[in-house]
């Protein structure tokens, strides 16, 4: 029968069975709270947080969040005045969803026409 803390190779009994400690986070709780407050106050928007990458992420996780949410994120991005399809497809290529996203972009751009 197996005894906790006994190595079967040489019979060495370890004294410390606690899990290893995680490295401290470089982000402090104060920074997290400040970022959350800025989000609630409307000082930070999705537009400032790399909207193109967010749209590509939505398509990457479309099976978990729902395809309709990914399409709505794309539609919202394409309505923006500063929308750049080339940059959007760059992030889609990084997330390996370019082939999935391209038909939706084409349809929405054609409808926007």
N, C-alpha and C positions, 0 to 999 in steps of 0.2 A: 504494500500500500504506500502511496506517495505522501510524504510529509512536507508541509510547506517550509520553504527555506532550505531544503536539502538539494544540493546539486548531485545528480546521480553519477556524474563522471568521476568526481574525486571525493565525494562525501563532505565537501565543504559546506558548512552551515552559515548562511548569511544572517546577519543580525538586523539589517534594515530591510523590511519588506514593504515600506511605503512607496507609493508611486513617485516617479521623478517629478520635480517641480518644474512648472512651466516658466519660461523666460518672461520677465516683466514686460508689459505692453508699452511701446513707445508713446502711446496716446494716453493722456491722463483723463481721469473722470471729468475734470474741469473743462477740458477741451471738448469732450463729447457733449457735455451739458450745454456749452456755448454754441456748438454746431446745431444741436436740437432746437435751442431757443431761436437761433437765426432762421432756421427752417420754418418754425411756427410763426415768426414775425413777418415772413415773406421777404426777408433780406436775401435769401438764397433760393434760386429756382432751378428746376430741372434743366432749363436752358443753359445755366451757368455750369452745370455739372455734366458737361459733354453729352448733350442730347443725342447726338449721332450714335454714340456708344450705347446709350440706354435703349435706343430703338433696336439696334443689333442684338443687344442682350435679350430684349423681349422676344425676338424671333428665335434666339438660341434656346430659350426656355419656354417656347410656345406650348409644348405639350404639358407643362406643369401649370402655367398661368392661364392658358387658353389662347387659342389662335385669334379670337376676336379682340383680345387686349393688345396683342402684337400689331394687328392691323390698325387698330385705333391709335396706337402710339405712332405708327408710320404716317397715318393720315394727319395727325396733329403736327408732326414734325414738318411734313410737306406744306402745310398751311403757313408756316413761318416765312417771313420776308427774307430771312438770312439762310434759308434751307439750301444746302449744297449736296446734290445727289452724288457727286463724285466722292465727297468725304464720307457720306453715308455708306456708300458701297465699299469704301476702304475698310470701314469698321465691320461691315458684313463679311468681307473677305477674311479679316482677322478672326472673327468668330465662326468662320466656316459655314455661314448661312447665306452666302451670296446667291447660290442657285435657288434657294427657297424664297428669298426676298425679292429677287429681280422681277418676277412676274407681277407681284403686287405693286411694286414701284411703277412698272410700265402702265398698269391699268389705272392707278391713281393719277399719274401724270397725264395720261390721255384724257381722263375724265376732267381733270383740272383745266386742260387745254386752253 
